[in-house]
Amino acid sequence: MSKKNKIYWLEGVTEKGTRALLTDENSNFKWLRSQRNRRVLVVINMLGLALIALGSYYPTLKAGLNLTTESEIAILVAFALLVVIMVLGGYTLLRVAVRGIADAPDELLDERQIQVRNTSFRYAYFSMSYLVLALLLLMFFGPDLQLFGSEGNDGSYLMIATLIACAAAPSMILAWRERDI
């Protein structure tokens, strides 16, 4: 009889998917597991998040670049593709590189993995509090931002980048700190 695949709704994972990541020794992803390559993935993900956040200031940047409509469309398409590949591809590879430990429930991890995951969450929350402080300072002292505004600087890109950073921070901290995963 086949075993039922339990869904962990709070963590957003399934038992089979998490066990597959935790026990996977697939040679296709072995190159991701070195600390240097994991750190490269973290940097790529952070650069992608910074580019998303810069989307909030696109009208200001566009005015300074004097772009024509044709070149503006080409730049926007290339920029959007680059950002999607950097953020979504980087986070997906990062999650595989850390074996999904940051997203796994307690009952699927051993004591060491639970301790490592909890420490990563602690540092992730510290780093997110500093990020939110920096964003608040930027909103007070930087150019004006409006959420979902039709004209001017649109702060929704900054909000989206922050939400993605909150979701990815535990995996990024885990990837950066741990030697062996």
Salt bridges, closest charged atoms under 4 A:
GLU15 OE2 - LYS3 NZ 3.48
GLU15 OE2 - ARG19 NH2 3.23
GLU25 OE2 - ARG99 NH2 3.29
GLU72 OE2 - LYS62 NZ 3.42
ASP103 OD2 - ARG95 NE 2.69
ASP106 OD1 - ARG117 NH2 2.24
GLU107 OE2 - LYS6 NZ 3.53
GLU178 OE1 - ARG112 NH2 2.96
